[in-house]
Amino acid sequence: MDLTSLGRNYWGGLLAVVALGSAGLAFIFFKFPRQNWQAFLEIHPVYLFLAFFLTGGLWLVETSRMQLILKSLGWSLPWKNILAVNLAFAFAAAVTPAGSGGPPVQAYLLYRQGLKAEKAVVAATTRMALSLIFFALINPVLVIFFQSHLGLAGWLSWLVLTGVTINSLGMLVFFLLTLRPAWVETFVGTFLPLRFRAGFRRRVEDFSLAWRELFKSKNYLRLILIFILTLFYWGIFFSLGWILALGLGALGAWLPFVARMILIYFLLSYVPLPGASGAAEVSYAYVFSDYVSRDLAGALVTGWRFFTYYINIIVGSLALWWLIKSEPDKER
């Protein structure tokens, strides 16, 4: 497979994103009937500038984090190349269900840049594992200790708490299994159908390899920085919506807003659509309508999705095109 065919493979997902996202926004504009495009332009320019600045900050943090991961694996790559690979990864993740296309593309592009294949898989797997750990740890904390900020009531509160807790415990058990891959066949093989065992075992082994390679460096300061950058990345990501809400005159506090965003984002990650398009727009509209007037909710959704999703599709597709045109480093 070459990069040209790789790019073509994602056009179908891109068309699905455009169709589903447009349908979701159309529903929002119908449900919240004010002229939402005009309202979007009413976001204070200072907050729009800050949103662009924070988006650039996300790319900077993500690139710095990947640099540290690669250094822990004994390899380095120019900053602009890592940025391009990350943006191409964001594009691939955005146009595939549950972001499933992102890690394979990232690993393949790092391989094309000169990293050994097994280490490219480790780097991409480590990036994904850090995000999974973040949500596995933060979601139960939010649901248990910040329930009053989430606006969940009655049976819905217990349903979300149960689902998040089971999911997070499952993730933590999965990571524990990566420390002992041999246990997978014994412990999990009994419960999984035969056709799923090989794929599951391979994924566990990839995670196990990632952790062994990452911690083998013994540079604990670098590892701490990697985890700090992970927290910083998600903090910026979820603050973007709050910044845009302030630009539309909202007065809500940061913690309740971000707590809801984290939970909704996590739940939407399981929607089997590229970027959860359509479902995401509608879900965020109802969340945002508690912080801005209902007729401004559509404008806020448009801004949030643009800065955290659609801009990655636009810039990421250009990055993928640049990588297609660039000659890869053949040294391994």
N, C-alpha and C positions, 0 to 999 in steps of 0.2 A: 504493500500500500504506500503510495506517495502522498505528498501534502495536497496536490491538486485534487485527487480523488477524495481525500479526507475532507476538504472544504465542501465538495459537492454533496457529501453524505449528510450535511447538516442543513441543506436548503429546505428540505421538507419540514424540519423542526422549526426553522425560521418562519416559514409561511404559516404554520400552526400557531406560533406565538402571535403573529400579526393579527390573524383572524380571531383567535380567542381573546387576546387583549383588547382588540377593538370592540368585540361584543361586550366584554365586561365594562369598558368605559362607556359604551352606548347605554347600557342598562343604568349605570350610575347617573349619567346626565339626564336620563329619563326620570329616574327616581328622585334626583335632587335637581329640580328644573331650572335653577338660575343659570345664566350664561357662564358656564364654568370656565371656558377658555378665557373669557374676560377676567373672571375672578383669579385665574392663575397668574395673569399679568399684573394683578393687584398685589402680589406678594412683594413686600418691601425689597428694593434692590439690594440692600445690605445683606438681607437674609439669603437672597438668591446667590450673591457673591460668596457668602459663607458656605452655602451648600456646594457650590462648585469647588471651593477650596477644600472642604472636607472630603469630597469625592477624590480629588487629587491626593489627599492625605491617605485615603484607603489604599490607593494604588502604591503609594510610597511605602506604607507599612507592610503591605503584602509582599512587595518586592524585597524589602529589607529582611523580612522573616524568611523568605525562600533563600536569600543569600546565606543566612546563618545556617539553615538546614543543609544547604549544599556544602558549606565549609565544614560542618560536622561530619559530612561524608567524604571529606578530603578532596573537594573539588571546588572550582570557582568559575564564574561566568560573568561577562560584562553586564553592568546594571541594565542597560537598554535591552539586552537580549532576555534577561529574566522578566523585565516588565512586559515585553512583547509576548512571551510564553504565558505569563499570568493572564494577560488580557485575552489571548486566544482561548485559554482555559475557561475564562469567564463566559465567553461567547458560546463555547461548546456546552457548558453546564446550563446556560440560559435557555438553549433551544432543545434540550432533551429532558424527558420526564425525570423528576426528582434529582436533576443535576447529574444523572448517571454518566453522561458523556464527557464530563469535565476531567476526572482523574486519568482515564486512558489517554486522552488527548494531551494532557500535561506531561505524562510520562513519555509519550511518543515524541513530543516536541523537544523535551530535554535530551532524549536519546539522539535526536537529529542534531542537537547543538554540540554533541560530543560526549555526553555522559554515558557510562556503561549502562546497558539495558537494565540490569538488576538494580543498580543504584537509582536510575530514573524512576523505576517503580517504587522504590523506597521513599524517594523525595515526594512524589505525588501522594503516596499512601499516608505519609506523615502529615502532610497538609490536611488531608481529609480527616485523619484521626484526631488532630487537635481540635477541629470544629466539633466533631462528635463528642469529645470529652467536655468541651465547653457547655454544650446543651444538656449533656447527661448530668452535669453537676448543677447548672444554674436553674433548670426548670423545676425540680422539686423544691429548691429554696424559694423560688418565686411563689409557687402554688401554696406552700405551707406557711411561709412567714409574711407574704405580701398579698394574701388573698383579698384583703379589703381594697387593694389598688386595681384588681383585675376586673371588677364589675361582674363577677360570677356569683350566681345565687342558687341556692337549693341543690337539686339533684345534679345540675350542670357542673357545679363546683366539685362535687364528689366524683363525677364522671371524668372530668379533666384531671383531677388529682390522681385518680386510679390509673388512667392511661399514661400520664407523664411519669408516674413512679415506676410502673411496670416497664415502660420503654427505657427509662434511665438505668434501672437495675439490669435490664437485659444488655444494655451497652456495656456497663461495667463488668458484667460476667464475661461478655465477649472479649473485652480487653484482658481480663485475667487469663482467659483461655489462650490468648496469644503468647503468654509467657511460657505455656506448656502446650505447644501445638500437638504433641502426641496424644494429649487427652481428648482432642476433638473427636477422633475416630471412635474412642471408647465411650465418651460421655454423650456426644451429640449424634453420632452415627446411628445409635439405637432409635432415635426419634425422627430422623429425617428420612424421607424416601430416598431410595438408592440413587436416583438420577440427580439429586441435589447435593449429595455428600461430597463429591469431588470438587465442585465449585465452591462450596462453603469451606472445605478444608484448605483449598488454594488461597482463598481470601484471608483466612486466619494466618496461614503461613506468610503471606505478604505483610500483614500487620506485624507479625512476630519479627520478621526480618527488619522491618522499618524501625521498631523499637530497639532491637539489638544494635543495629548500625548507628542509630542516633545516640544512644547512651554509651557506645563504645569509645566515643571521642574523649570522655573523661573531662571535657571542658564544661563544668557545671555552670559557670557564669553565662556561657553561650546558651545553654539549655534554659536557664532561667529567663534570659532575654527573649527566647523564642516563645515561651509561655506568656510573658508579659505583653509581647507584641500581639499575641492571639487575643488577649483580653482587650487590648487597645483597639484592635481592628473591629471587634464586634461592638465595642462601646461607641466608636465613631459611626459605624453602620446604622445602629438603631437610633442614634442621636439626630440623624439627618431628618427624619420625619418630624421630630420635635422642633428643630430649627425652622422648618418650613411652616409648621403650625404657628410658631411665634410670628413669622412674617405675615400671617393672615390674621393676626390679632388675638391668638389664643393666649390664655394666661395659666394653662395647666402646668403643674410641676413636672420635672424631668422624670422622676422615678415611676410614678403611675403610668405615664405615657410609654416609657421604654419597657416596663414590665409587661404591659399588654402586647407591645410589638414583638418582643422576644417569643412569647407564647404562641401568638398567631403565626409568626414566621415559622416556628418549629412545626406546628400542626400542618401548615400548608406544604411543608417540604415532603409530606407523604401523599399529596394529591398527584395522581398519575398523569399529569399534563406538563408540558414544557413550561417551567417557571410558574406552575400552577395558574397560568394565564386564564383570565376570566374569573375564576374562583378567588384569586388574590385581590383583584380590583374591587370586587363586591365586598369581600371580608374586610378589607382595610377601610372601605367607605363607612361601614357601620362602626368600626372602632374609632375612626377619626371624628365621626359625628358627635361624639361625646365631648370633644375638645374645641371644635369650631362649629359655627352654625351649620345646619344641615345643607344649606344652599352653597356652602363653601367646601363640603366634604369631597366632592368630585375634583375640585382644583387641587386639594391637598393630596388625594390619591394619585392624580396625574403627576404632580411634582415628585412624590415619594418614589413611584415606580420608575420615573425617568432617571433619577439620580442613583437609584440602587439596582436598576435592572436594564432598562432600555439603553442607557448610555453604554453599558457593558457590551450589549449586542452591537451597537454602532462602532465603538472604538475597537472592540474585540475582533470584529470581522475585518477591520483594516489591519490589525496586528497579524491576524492569520494570513491575510494577503501578503503582507510584508515578509512573513516567514516563508511563504511559498516562493516568493521571488528571490529571497536571499539564499546564498549557498551555505549549507550547513558545514560546521567544523567536522572534518572527517577523523580527527584524532580521538582515540578512545583511551 
